[in-house]
Amino acid sequence: MPGVELCVEETIAVTDAAQIPKQRGDQLTDSAVRYAEERHWDVFPGTWLEAAEGVENCSCGVPSCASPGAHPARPDWATQATGSATAARRLWSKQPRASILLPTGRTFDALEVPESAGFLALARMERMDLTLGPVTCTPDRRMLFFVLPGAGVKVPDLVRKLGWTPTAIDLITRGEGDYVAAPPTRLGGMGAVQWARRPTPANRWLPDAEELICPLAYACGREAATARTRRP
């Protein structure tokens, strides 16, 4: 959009991005317990990966599973989610390889954007010294910015006021009734979900979606425009 500077000089790298962690049961259990105990996030176990003839398949048994090893294992997952560290340890003791899924719309929502736009926006946010919450990168090249609940109601109008629609710039809000996968959950053979900005005491207080929407929408709009120019 005219008058808006989006130059990014630096490149932000995902921490340990070159070292994809193995999905060990102890890592998953300990991580799930920490999310509940330290962040007070609700957690629930999802599907997991099962190796057969050198190929890792989703435990759901669907050959063409869209999110192998990283989706709910049962339809009543929302009632299964718990913020108790003790209950989380008990759930993962039943299936230590289960993915870690976090329901959105409770303690946080998530703004999901293409990875290239996400890193562009993240660099600008840090230069602007904006308050940021945790941010994840997924192996299918998406980024998710954790924000306060209620983003789903605000974001469409906020984006339209900036001159776009969320679908046109590939900006998705994950709120009530949805979920996100948390590190070190693996997505099939593509790799693991990782932190671009880890949860720390400094980012315990999450930003409102309104605080981040401008840099996110502009970065997504720029990426969408670039993609259109590449089309034959």
Secondary structure, DSSP 8 states (H G I E B T S, - for coil): -TT------S----TTTTS-----HHHHHHHHHHHHHHS---BEEB--EEEETTEEEETT--TT-SSTT-SBSSTTHHHH-B--HHHHHHHHHH-TT--EEEESSSS-EEEEEEHHHHHHHHHHHHHTT-----EEEETTTEEEEEE-TTHHHHHHHHHHHTT--TTTTT-EEE-TT-EEE-TT-EETTTEE-EEEE---GGG-S---HHHHHHHHHHHHHHHHHHHHHH--
